[in-house]
Amino acid sequence: MRTSRRHFLRGAASALAAGAVAPVVVGQARARVVVIGGGFAGASCARALAAGGVETTLVEAQSTFTACPLSNAVIGGTRDIAAQRFGYTGLAAHGVGVVRGEARTVDPDARTVTLADGTRLAYERLVIAPGIDMRWDALPGYDQAAAERMPHAWKAGAQTTLLRRQLEAMDDGGLVVVAAPANPYRCPPGPYERASLIAHYLSRHKPRSKVLILDAKDRFSKQALFESAWSSLYPGLVEWVPLSAGGAVIEVDPERLTVATDFETHRAAVANVIPPQKAGSIAAAAGVADRTGWCPVDPGAFESTLVPGIHVVGDAAIAGAMPKSAFAANAQAKVCAAAIVALLAGDSPRPEKLVNTCYSLVAPDHGISVAAVYRAEGGRLVEVEGAGGVSPANASEAVRRREAELAEGWFRTITREAFG
């Protein structure tokens, strides 16, 4: 007897949640899901949906994805940018239809996505995984033109290599300013990893130079571990100025390369200005971003609380206690895919716990990490008490080396899983 579409999709949801690949039934009509955005969240979700037997189309404007994790090592001079680049042929080989184009508009009533060239794609469920955009109006003096003088390098690629070239060209004795934004933003420990790997480069090639971190926060992820490592590995090379000590940047001047706080104006040789961020522009166009610029979701299925039938995963989503990281994006993508398969079968998604681990390099052979488990409670994701933790303080050099190796191993695993 021929299996019904509902029965097939229900079985696929169970297999997907368990990590198995459900076979596609030949000759059976399959639901159409469109995924916008080919980063860690979008690619992971598209591949998981295809594995769950769902007809899936991924829309991505670029032919190559350049990964942010480990890109700070490119800036620090210990990694090649080519190691960060991934194509989409692997996704196509796993049954995902890949369309190169820019999604411009979404019609949630007609359930269509329109691309820049006028192409329309119909969907039964839509996943938006647009990553981040910069809020160019948030910091006086900082706009897209200023980013060519004061790179943010918070989207990996040309900005990453620009910041690297500026460090190479800088005279010994120059000041490197890293301006870190207030929460929320992509990769909470990222600015401090970056400052660490810049300090590693300076300590070997420009030892009279210094890294100054001007921060719009009084606390940051893995703070004690970072500060301990700075003290032991880079004494006198890294200075962190918190919000309470006047660290918040209020204005920049790209022509003079100055960065101003309420108390002082710093003239930089190299200025890495990381501005406030928001969800990628298609989120606002689809109506799933709220006044914060981010996208509220139901954590059970990552379905938008503003527009039914649209799911948002990755950095763009408001995910409660869960940080905006590649690991989190991958975890959310899998939960979202399993939920969509269940919903298409007419079932309710089952509750899932999500895990996140953030690795940071303080030196090429010195890694630290933080891990946590999250569950849905009261319409938001909360951290499961006692289920995570950070790297041990006062660990041996061998332990720190092993964490650095684990970071590289995790990167190989997640990129293989997302991009094939």
Sine and cosine of phi, psi and omega as CSV:
sin_phi,cos_phi,sin_psi,cos_psi,sin_omega,cos_omega
0.00,0.00,0.66,-0.75,-0.05,-1.00
-0.94,0.34,0.74,-0.67,-0.01,-1.00
-0.95,0.30,0.71,-0.71,0.02,-1.00
-0.95,0.32,0.42,-0.91,0.02,-1.00
-0.86,0.50,-0.67,0.75,0.00,-1.00
-0.88,0.47,-0.72,0.69,-0.02,-1.00
-0.90,0.43,-0.66,0.75,0.01,-1.00
-0.88,0.47,-0.73,0.68,-0.03,-1.00
-0.92,0.39,-0.57,0.82,0.05,-1.00
-0.89,0.46,-0.69,0.72,0.03,-1.00
-0.91,0.42,-0.60,0.80,0.03,-1.00
-0.90,0.43,-0.63,0.78,0.02,-1.00
-0.88,0.47,-0.69,0.72,-0.01,-1.00
-0.90,0.44,-0.68,0.73,0.00,-1.00
-0.92,0.40,-0.64,0.76,-0.02,-1.00
-0.91,0.41,-0.71,0.71,0.01,-1.00
-0.89,0.46,-0.51,0.86,0.00,-1.00
-1.00,0.10,-0.07,1.00,0.03,-1.00
1.00,-0.03,0.05,1.00,0.02,-1.00
-1.00,0.00,0.31,-0.95,0.05,-1.00
-0.99,-0.17,0.87,-0.49,0.01,-1.00
-0.99,0.13,0.70,-0.71,-0.01,-1.00
-0.95,0.32,0.53,-0.85,0.09,-1.00
-0.99,0.11,0.75,-0.66,0.01,-1.00
-0.99,0.14,0.87,-0.49,-0.06,-1.00
-0.91,0.42,0.70,-0.71,0.07,-1.00
0.99,0.11,0.02,1.00,-0.05,-1.00
-0.99,-0.15,0.67,-0.75,0.05,-1.00
-0.91,0.42,0.71,-0.71,-0.02,-1.00
-0.88,-0.47,0.53,-0.85,-0.01,-1.00
-0.93,0.37,0.52,-0.85,0.01,-1.00
-0.98,-0.18,0.82,-0.57,0.12,-0.99
-0.83,-0.56,0.75,-0.66,0.09,-1.00
-0.96,-0.27,0.72,-0.70,0.05,-1.00
-0.90,-0.44,0.83,-0.55,0.02,-1.00
-0.98,-0.21,0.87,-0.49,0.05,-1.00
0.93,-0.36,0.83,-0.55,-0.11,-0.99
-0.94,-0.33,0.54,0.84,0.11,-0.99
-1.00,0.10,-0.35,-0.94,-0.04,-1.00
-0.87,0.50,-0.67,0.74,-0.03,-1.00
-0.93,0.36,-0.79,0.61,-0.07,-1.00
-0.91,0.41,-0.72,0.70,-0.02,-1.00
-0.91,0.42,-0.68,0.73,0.01,-1.00
-0.89,0.45,-0.67,0.74,-0.02,-1.00
-0.92,0.38,-0.69,0.72,-0.01,-1.00
-0.87,0.49,-0.70,0.72,-0.02,-1.00
-0.92,0.40,-0.65,0.76,0.01,-1.00
-0.91,0.41,-0.63,0.78,0.04,-1.00
-0.90,0.44,-0.71,0.71,0.02,-1.00
-0.88,0.47,-0.64,0.77,0.05,-1.00
-0.90,0.43,-0.46,0.89,0.03,-1.00
-1.00,0.08,0.14,0.99,0.07,-1.00
1.00,0.05,0.26,0.96,-0.04,-1.00
-0.99,-0.16,0.71,-0.71,0.08,-1.00
-0.94,0.35,0.92,-0.40,-0.19,-0.98
-0.83,-0.56,0.73,-0.68,0.09,-1.00
-0.87,-0.50,0.81,-0.59,0.06,-1.00
-0.98,-0.18,0.79,-0.61,0.05,-1.00
-0.96,-0.29,0.85,-0.53,-0.03,-1.00
-0.56,-0.83,0.74,-0.67,-0.07,-1.00
-0.96,0.27,-0.46,0.89,-0.07,-1.00
-0.98,-0.20,0.49,-0.87,0.05,-1.00
-0.99,0.11,-0.30,0.95,-0.03,-1.00
-0.72,-0.69,0.68,-0.73,0.09,-1.00
-0.99,-0.15,0.75,-0.66,0.06,-1.00
-0.94,-0.33,0.89,-0.46,-0.15,-0.99
-0.98,0.17,0.66,-0.75,0.07,-1.00
-0.98,0.22,-0.67,0.74,0.00,-1.00
-0.83,0.55,0.73,-0.69,-0.06,-1.00
0.96,0.28,-0.02,1.00,0.02,-1.00
-0.94,0.35,-0.35,0.94,0.09,-1.00
-0.90,0.44,-0.43,0.90,0.07,-1.00
-0.94,0.34,-0.48,0.88,0.11,-0.99
-0.91,0.42,-0.70,0.71,0.03,-1.00
-0.89,0.46,-0.61,0.79,0.02,-1.00
-0.98,0.20,-0.10,0.99,0.11,-0.99
1.00,0.05,0.25,0.97,-0.03,-1.00
-0.92,-0.38,0.15,0.99,-0.02,-1.00
-0.51,-0.86,0.56,-0.83,0.02,-1.00
-1.00,0.00,0.62,-0.79,-0.02,-1.00
-0.88,0.47,-0.44,0.90,0.00,-1.00
-0.88,0.47,-0.47,0.88,0.00,-1.00
-0.94,0.33,-0.16,0.99,-0.03,-1.00
-0.99,-0.16,-0.04,1.00,-0.15,-0.99
-0.98,-0.20,0.69,-0.73,-0.04,-1.00
-0.63,-0.78,0.64,-0.77,0.04,-1.00
-0.99,-0.15,-0.13,-0.99,-0.11,-0.99
-0.90,-0.44,0.16,0.99,0.00,-1.00
-0.91,0.41,-0.53,0.85,0.03,-1.00
-0.90,0.43,-0.62,0.78,0.05,-1.00
-0.91,0.42,-0.68,0.73,0.01,-1.00
-0.87,0.48,-0.62,0.79,0.01,-1.00
-0.92,0.40,-0.37,0.93,0.02,-1.00
-0.99,-0.14,0.30,0.95,0.15,-0.99
1.00,-0.08,0.11,0.99,0.03,-1.00
-1.00,0.01,0.78,-0.63,0.13,-0.99
-0.98,0.19,0.87,-0.50,-0.06,-1.00
-0.96,-0.28,0.86,-0.51,0.02,-1.00
-0.91,-0.41,0.86,-0.51,0.05,-1.00
-1.00,0.06,0.88,-0.48,-0.02,-1.00
0.09,-1.00,0.24,-0.97,0.00,-1.00
-0.98,-0.21,0.86,-0.50,0.07,-1.00
-0.96,0.29,0.81,-0.58,-0.06,-1.00
-0.96,-0.29,-0.68,0.73,-0.05,-1.00
-0.66,-0.75,0.39,-0.92,0.06,-1.00
-0.77,-0.64,0.74,-0.67,0.10,-0.99
-0.94,-0.34,0.99,-0.16,-0.07,-1.00
-0.94,0.34,-0.36,0.93,0.04,-1.00
-0.97,0.24,-0.73,0.68,0.04,-1.00
-0.99,0.16,-0.22,0.98,-0.05,-1.00
0.83,0.56,0.85,0.53,0.06,-1.00
-0.71,-0.70,0.47,-0.88,0.13,-0.99
-0.89,-0.45,0.75,-0.66,0.03,-1.00
-0.94,-0.33,0.76,-0.65,-0.01,-1.00
-1.00,-0.03,0.17,-0.99,-0.05,-1.00
-0.87,0.49,-0.49,0.87,-0.01,-1.00
-1.00,0.03,0.11,0.99,0.03,-1.00
1.00,-0.07,-0.16,0.99,0.02,-1.00
-0.88,0.47,0.68,-0.73,0.05,-1.00
-0.91,-0.41,0.71,-0.70,0.02,-1.00
-0.87,-0.49,0.81,-0.59,0.03,-1.00
-1.00,0.05,0.49,-0.87,0.03,-1.00
-0.57,-0.82,0.39,-0.92,0.20,-0.98
-0.99,-0.12,-0.59,0.81,0.13,-0.99
-0.71,-0.70,0.57,-0.82,0.01,-1.00
-0.86,-0.52,0.70,-0.71,0.12,-0.99
-0.91,-0.41,0.80,-0.60,0.05,-1.00
-0.94,-0.35,0.85,-0.52,0.01,-1.00
-0.73,-0.69,0.93,0.36,-0.20,-0.98
-1.00,0.04,-0.02,1.00,-0.08,-1.00
0.92,0.39,-0.59,-0.81,-0.09,-1.00
-0.89,-0.46,0.37,-0.93,0.30,-0.96
-0.82,-0.57,0.39,-0.92,0.07,-1.00
-0.99,0.15,0.58,-0.81,0.13,-0.99
-1.00,0.01,1.00,-0.02,-0.13,-0.99
-0.93,0.37,-0.27,0.96,-0.01,-1.00
-0.99,-0.14,0.13,0.99,-0.15,-0.99
-1.00,0.01,-0.41,0.91,-0.07,-1.00
-0.81,-0.59,0.93,-0.37,-0.02,-1.00
-0.79,0.61,0.77,-0.63,0.01,-1.00
1.00,-0.07,-0.24,0.97,-0.07,-1.00
-0.95,-0.33,0.89,-0.46,0.06,-1.00
-0.61,-0.79,-0.16,-0.99,-0.06,-1.00
-0.88,0.47,-0.60,0.80,0.04,-1.00
-0.92,0.38,-0.65,0.76,0.01,-1.00
-0.88,0.47,-0.51,0.86,-0.02,-1.00
-0.91,0.42,-0.32,0.95,0.07,-1.00
-0.98,0.19,-0.29,0.96,0.09,-1.00
-0.97,-0.23,-0.56,0.83,-0.01,-1.00
-0.82,-0.57,0.97,0.23,-0.14,-0.99
-0.89,0.46,0.64,-0.77,0.11,-0.99
-1.00,0.09,-0.57,0.82,-0.01,-1.00
0.80,0.60,0.52,0.85,0.00,-1.00
-0.99,-0.14,-0.07,1.00,0.30,-0.95
-0.88,-0.48,0.89,-0.47,-0.14,-0.99
-0.93,0.37,0.56,-0.83,-0.01,-1.00
0.65,-0.76,-0.81,-0.59,-0.06,-1.00
-0.87,0.50,-0.61,0.80,0.02,-1.00
-0.92,0.40,-0.57,0.82,0.03,-1.00
-0.89,0.46,-0.76,0.65,-0.03,-1.00
-0.94,0.33,-0.50,0.86,0.07,-1.00
-0.89,0.46,-0.73,0.68,0.01,-1.00
-0.89,0.45,-0.62,0.78,0.05,-1.00
-0.88,0.48,-0.71,0.70,0.00,-1.00
-0.89,0.45,-0.61,0.79,0.02,-1.00
-0.90,0.45,-0.65,0.76,0.04,-1.00
-0.90,0.43,-0.65,0.76,0.01,-1.00
-0.90,0.43,-0.60,0.80,-0.05,-1.00
-0.99,0.16,-0.28,0.96,-0.07,-1.00
-0.92,0.39,0.63,-0.78,0.08,-1.00
-0.95,0.31,0.50,-0.87,0.11,-0.99
-0.88,0.48,0.72,-0.69,-0.07,-1.00
0.98,-0.21,-0.09,1.00,0.01,-1.00
-0.96,0.27,0.42,-0.91,0.01,-1.00
-0.99,-0.15,0.80,-0.60,0.10,-0.99
-0.98,-0.21,0.87,-0.50,0.01,-1.00
-0.97,-0.26,0.80,-0.60,0.12,-0.99
-0.92,-0.38,0.89,-0.45,0.01,-1.00
-0.98,-0.17,0.91,-0.41,-0.05,-1.00
-0.98,-0.19,0.70,-0.71,-0.06,-1.00
-0.99,0.12,0.14,-0.99,0.15,-0.99
-0.96,0.27,0.35,-0.94,0.08,-1.00
-0.93,0.36,0.45,-0.89,-0.05,1.00
-1.00,-0.03,0.44,-0.90,0.08,-1.00
-0.36,-0.93,0.22,-0.97,0.00,-1.00
-0.90,0.43,0.75,-0.67,0.13,-0.99
0.84,0.53,0.99,0.16,-0.04,-1.00
-0.79,0.61,-0.62,0.78,0.01,-1.00
-1.00,0.07,-0.02,1.00,-0.11,-0.99
-0.84,0.55,-0.72,0.69,-0.02,-1.00
-0.88,0.47,-0.51,0.86,-0.09,-1.00
-0.99,0.11,-0.55,0.83,0.19,-0.98
-0.89,0.46,-0.70,0.72,-0.01,-1.00
-0.87,0.49,-0.73,0.69,0.02,-1.00
-0.86,0.51,-0.61,0.79,0.00,-1.00
-0.90,0.44,-0.73,0.68,-0.06,-1.00
-0.96,0.27,-0.47,0.88,0.17,-0.99
-0.91,0.41,-0.68,0.73,0.03,-1.00
-0.88,0.47,-0.61,0.80,0.05,-1.00
-0.87,0.50,-0.71,0.70,0.04,-1.00
-0.89,0.46,-0.73,0.68,-0.03,-1.00
-0.89,0.45,-0.64,0.77,-0.05,-1.00
-0.88,0.48,-0.43,0.90,-0.03,-1.00
-0.99,-0.16,-0.42,0.91,-0.11,-0.99
-0.84,-0.54,-0.44,0.90,-0.04,-1.00
-0.60,-0.80,0.92,0.40,-0.19,-0.98
-0.93,0.37,-0.21,0.98,0.04,-1.00
-1.00,0.03,0.00,1.00,0.00,-1.00
-1.00,0.04,0.07,-1.00,-0.09,-1.00
-0.48,-0.88,0.49,-0.87,0.11,-0.99
-0.94,-0.34,0.82,-0.58,0.04,-1.00
-0.92,-0.40,0.87,-0.49,0.04,-1.00
-0.99,-0.16,0.90,-0.43,0.08,-1.00
-0.98,-0.19,0.89,-0.45,-0.23,-0.97
-0.87,-0.48,0.67,-0.74,0.07,-1.00
-1.00,0.03,0.28,0.96,0.00,-1.00
-0.73,-0.69,0.34,-0.94,0.09,-1.00
-0.99,-0.16,-0.20,0.98,0.02,-1.00
-0.62,-0.78,0.43,-0.90,0.06,-1.00
-0.53,-0.85,0.27,-0.96,-0.08,-1.00
-0.87,0.49,0.72,-0.69,0.04,-1.00
0.86,0.51,0.53,0.85,-0.13,-0.99
-0.84,0.55,-0.75,0.66,-0.05,-1.00
-0.88,0.47,-0.62,0.79,0.00,-1.00
-0.93,0.36,-0.68,0.73,0.05,-1.00
-0.88,0.47,-0.76,0.65,-0.08,-1.00
-0.90,0.44,-0.61,0.79,0.05,-1.00
-0.89,0.45,-0.67,0.74,0.00,-1.00
-0.92,0.39,-0.64,0.76,0.04,-1.00
-0.86,0.50,-0.66,0.75,-0.03,-1.00
-0.90,0.43,-0.64,0.77,-0.06,-1.00
-1.00,0.07,-0.60,0.80,-0.08,-1.00
-1.00,-0.03,-0.57,0.82,-0.12,-0.99
-0.73,-0.69,0.84,0.54,-0.05,-1.00
-0.85,0.52,0.81,-0.59,0.03,-1.00
0.98,0.18,-0.07,1.00,-0.07,-1.00
-1.00,-0.06,-0.43,0.90,-0.06,-1.00
-0.86,-0.52,0.80,-0.60,0.10,-0.99
-0.84,-0.54,0.76,-0.65,0.03,-1.00
-0.93,-0.37,0.81,-0.59,0.02,-1.00
-0.92,-0.40,0.94,-0.34,-0.05,-1.00
-0.98,0.21,0.12,-0.99,0.02,-1.00
-0.82,0.57,-0.72,0.69,-0.08,-1.00
-0.92,0.39,-0.30,0.96,0.04,-1.00
-0.97,-0.24,0.24,0.97,0.03,-1.00
1.00,0.00,0.53,0.85,-0.07,-1.00
-1.00,0.08,-0.28,0.96,-0.06,-1.00
-0.93,0.36,0.81,-0.58,0.03,-1.00
-0.98,0.20,0.76,-0.65,-0.03,-1.00
-0.93,-0.37,-0.24,0.97,-0.02,-1.00
-0.22,-0.98,0.53,-0.85,0.10,-1.00
-0.76,-0.65,0.41,-0.91,0.08,-1.00
-0.79,-0.61,0.98,-0.22,-0.07,-1.00
-0.93,0.37,-0.43,0.90,0.01,-1.00
-0.95,0.31,-0.68,0.74,-0.02,-1.00
-1.00,-0.04,-0.10,1.00,-0.06,-1.00
0.82,0.57,0.74,0.67,0.05,-1.00
-0.93,-0.38,0.52,-0.85,0.01,-1.00
-0.78,-0.63,0.87,-0.50,-0.12,-0.99
-0.94,-0.33,0.64,-0.77,0.19,-0.98
-0.91,-0.41,-0.06,-1.00,0.04,-1.00
-0.91,0.43,-0.37,0.93,-0.13,-0.99
-0.93,-0.37,-0.37,0.93,-0.14,-0.99
-0.37,-0.93,0.47,-0.89,0.12,-0.99
-0.92,-0.39,0.80,-0.60,-0.06,-1.00
-0.95,-0.32,0.74,-0.67,0.08,-1.00
-0.99,-0.12,0.86,-0.51,-0.10,-0.99
-0.98,-0.22,0.51,-0.86,0.24,-0.97
-0.99,0.14,-0.61,0.79,0.10,-0.99
-0.70,-0.72,0.78,-0.63,0.00,-1.00
-0.87,-0.50,0.90,-0.44,0.09,-1.00
-0.98,-0.21,0.99,-0.15,-0.07,-1.00
-0.98,-0.19,0.91,-0.40,0.01,-1.00
-0.98,-0.20,0.97,-0.26,-0.11,-0.99
-0.99,0.13,0.19,-0.98,0.17,-0.99
-0.84,0.54,0.41,-0.91,-0.13,-0.99
-0.76,-0.65,0.12,-0.99,0.05,-1.00
-0.45,-0.89,0.10,-0.99,0.06,-1.00
-0.90,0.43,0.50,-0.87,0.06,-1.00
-0.79,0.61,0.46,-0.89,-0.24,-0.97
-0.86,0.51,-0.51,0.86,-0.02,-1.00
-0.90,0.44,-0.40,0.92,0.02,-1.00
-0.89,0.45,-0.71,0.70,0.04,-1.00
-0.92,0.40,-0.65,0.76,0.00,-1.00
-0.89,0.46,-0.54,0.84,0.00,-1.00
-1.00,0.08,-0.12,0.99,0.03,-1.00
0.99,0.15,0.27,0.96,-0.04,-1.00
-0.98,-0.18,-0.04,1.00,0.08,-1.00
-0.99,-0.12,0.67,-0.74,0.04,-1.00
-1.00,-0.07,-0.20,-0.98,-0.10,-1.00
-0.91,0.41,-0.30,0.95,0.07,-1.00
-0.96,0.26,-0.28,0.96,-0.09,-1.00
1.00,-0.07,-0.14,0.99,0.01,-1.00
-0.95,-0.31,0.07,-1.00,-0.20,-0.98
-0.90,-0.43,0.93,-0.37,0.05,-1.00
-0.95,0.32,0.69,-0.72,-0.04,-1.00
-0.69,-0.72,0.37,-0.93,0.21,-0.98
-0.99,0.15,0.88,-0.48,-0.13,-0.99
-0.93,0.37,-0.21,0.98,0.03,-1.00
-0.94,0.33,-0.62,0.78,-0.04,-1.00
-0.78,-0.62,-0.01,1.00,-0.09,-1.00
0.84,0.54,0.53,0.85,0.09,-1.00
-0.99,0.10,0.65,-0.76,0.01,-1.00
-0.84,0.54,0.67,-0.74,0.11,-0.99
-0.99,0.11,-0.09,1.00,-0.01,-1.00
-0.98,-0.21,-0.58,0.82,-0.05,-1.00
-0.72,-0.69,0.95,-0.32,0.01,-1.00
-0.87,0.49,0.53,-0.85,0.06,-1.00
1.00,0.04,-0.10,0.99,0.03,-1.00
-0.90,-0.44,0.75,-0.66,0.03,-1.00
-0.93,-0.37,0.56,-0.83,0.01,-1.00
-0.79,-0.61,0.81,-0.59,0.00,-1.00
-0.75,-0.66,0.36,-0.93,0.06,-1.00
1.00,0.03,-0.40,-0.92,-0.13,-0.99
-0.84,0.54,-0.51,0.86,-0.07,-1.00
-0.94,0.34,-0.39,0.92,-0.12,-0.99
-0.99,0.16,0.55,-0.84,0.20,-0.98
-1.00,0.08,0.97,-0.25,-0.16,-0.99
-0.92,-0.40,0.54,0.84,0.07,-1.00
0.87,0.50,-0.81,-0.59,-0.07,-1.00
-0.97,0.24,-0.20,0.98,-0.06,-1.00
-0.97,0.23,0.78,-0.62,-0.06,-1.00
-0.97,0.24,0.23,-0.97,0.05,-1.00
-1.00,0.03,1.00,-0.04,-0.03,-1.00
-0.68,-0.73,0.28,-0.96,0.03,-1.00
-0.91,0.42,-0.63,0.78,0.03,-1.00
-0.88,0.47,-0.72,0.69,0.02,-1.00
-0.89,0.46,-0.66,0.75,0.00,-1.00
-0.87,0.50,-0.68,0.73,0.01,-1.00
-0.91,0.42,-0.68,0.73,0.01,-1.00
-0.91,0.42,-0.70,0.71,0.02,-1.00
-0.89,0.46,-0.63,0.78,-0.02,-1.00
-0.87,0.49,-0.66,0.75,-0.02,-1.00
-0.94,0.35,-0.66,0.75,0.05,-1.00
-0.90,0.44,-0.68,0.74,0.02,-1.00
-0.88,0.47,-0.69,0.72,-0.01,-1.00
-0.88,0.47,-0.71,0.71,0.02,-1.00
-0.89,0.46,-0.63,0.78,0.01,-1.00
-0.91,0.41,-0.65,0.76,-0.01,-1.00
-0.90,0.43,-0.68,0.73,0.04,-1.00
-0.86,0.52,-0.68,0.74,0.03,-1.00
-0.90,0.43,-0.70,0.71,-0.02,-1.00
-0.90,0.44,-0.63,0.77,0.03,-1.00
-0.91,0.42,-0.44,0.90,0.05,-1.00
-1.00,0.08,-0.02,1.00,-0.02,-1.00
0.99,0.11,0.26,0.97,-0.01,-1.00
-0.97,-0.25,0.18,-0.98,0.08,-1.00
-1.00,-0.07,0.67,-0.74,0.05,-1.00
-0.89,0.46,0.60,-0.80,0.03,-1.00
-1.00,0.04,0.54,-0.84,-0.01,-1.00
-0.88,0.47,0.67,-0.74,0.01,-1.00
-0.77,-0.64,0.57,-0.82,0.18,-0.98
-1.00,0.02,0.52,-0.85,0.01,-1.00
-0.87,-0.49,0.56,-0.83,-0.03,-1.00
-0.88,-0.48,0.58,-0.81,0.13,-0.99
-0.69,-0.72,0.67,-0.74,0.16,-0.99
-0.75,-0.66,0.76,-0.65,0.05,-1.00
-0.91,-0.42,0.90,-0.44,0.13,-0.99
-1.00,-0.06,0.60,-0.80,0.11,-0.99
-0.72,-0.69,0.62,-0.78,0.09,-1.00
-0.99,-0.17,0.82,-0.57,0.12,-0.99
-1.00,-0.07,-0.42,0.91,0.17,-0.99
-0.51,-0.86,0.25,-0.97,-0.02,-1.00
-0.82,0.57,-0.49,0.87,-0.01,-1.00
-0.91,-0.42,0.41,0.91,-0.05,-1.00
-0.69,-0.73,0.98,-0.21,-0.03,-1.00
-0.93,-0.38,0.47,-0.88,0.10,-0.99
-0.68,-0.73,0.31,-0.95,-0.05,-1.00
-0.46,-0.89,0.30,-0.95,0.14,-0.99
-0.68,-0.74,0.65,-0.76,-0.01,-1.00
-0.72,-0.69,0.49,-0.87,0.02,-1.00
-0.41,-0.91,0.37,-0.93,0.08,-1.00
-0.88,-0.47,0.60,-0.80,-0.09,-1.00
-0.77,-0.63,0.49,-0.87,0.09,-1.00
-0.63,-0.78,0.39,-0.92,0.02,-1.00
-0.98,0.19,0.73,-0.68,0.04,-1.00
-0.44,-0.90,0.84,-0.54,0.03,-1.00
0.88,0.47,0.55,0.84,0.04,-1.00
0.99,0.17,0.23,0.97,0.05,-1.00
-0.56,-0.83,0.26,-0.97,0.05,-1.00
-1.00,0.01,0.78,-0.63,0.03,-1.00
-0.85,-0.53,0.43,-0.90,0.01,-1.00
-0.98,0.20,0.70,-0.72,0.06,-1.00
-0.98,0.19,0.90,-0.43,-0.09,-1.00
-0.88,0.47,0.74,-0.68,0.07,-1.00
0.99,0.17,0.04,1.00,-0.08,-1.00
-0.99,-0.10,-0.08,1.00,-0.03,-1.00
-0.77,-0.64,-0.48,-0.88,0.02,-1.00
0.41,-0.91,0.05,-1.00,0.01,-1.00
-0.90,-0.44,0.21,-0.98,0.07,-1.00
-0.84,0.55,0.54,-0.84,-0.01,-1.00
-0.91,0.40,0.61,-0.79,0.12,-0.99
-0.95,0.32,0.44,-0.90,0.06,-1.00
0.85,0.53,0.52,0.85,0.06,-1.00
-0.95,0.32,0.37,-0.93,0.00,-1.00
-0.95,0.30,0.26,-0.96,0.06,-1.00
-0.88,0.48,-0.57,0.82,0.01,-1.00
-0.89,0.45,-0.64,0.77,0.03,-1.00
-0.91,0.41,-0.69,0.73,0.01,-1.00
-0.91,0.42,-0.62,0.79,0.06,-1.00
-0.89,0.46,-0.67,0.74,-0.01,-1.00
-0.90,0.44,-0.63,0.78,0.04,-1.00
-0.90,0.44,-0.60,0.80,0.06,-1.00
-0.90,0.43,-0.64,0.77,0.04,-1.00
-0.92,0.39,-0.62,0.78,0.04,-1.00
-0.90,0.44,-0.60,0.80,0.04,-1.00
-0.88,0.48,-0.70,0.71,0.02,-1.00
-0.91,0.41,-0.67,0.74,0.02,-1.00
-0.90,0.44,-0.65,0.76,0.06,-1.00
-0.88,0.47,-0.66,0.75,-0.02,-1.00
-0.89,0.45,-0.69,0.72,0.03,-1.00
-0.88,0.48,-0.66,0.75,-0.04,-1.00
-0.92,0.39,-0.74,0.68,-0.09,-1.00
-0.95,0.33,-0.57,0.82,0.02,-1.00
-0.95,0.30,-0.57,0.82,0.07,-1.00
-0.92,0.40,-0.66,0.75,-0.01,-1.00
-0.92,0.39,-0.64,0.77,-0.05,-1.00
-0.98,0.19,-0.67,0.75,-0.16,-0.99
-0.92,-0.39,-0.05,1.00,0.08,-1.00
0.97,0.25,0.00,0.00,0.00,0.00
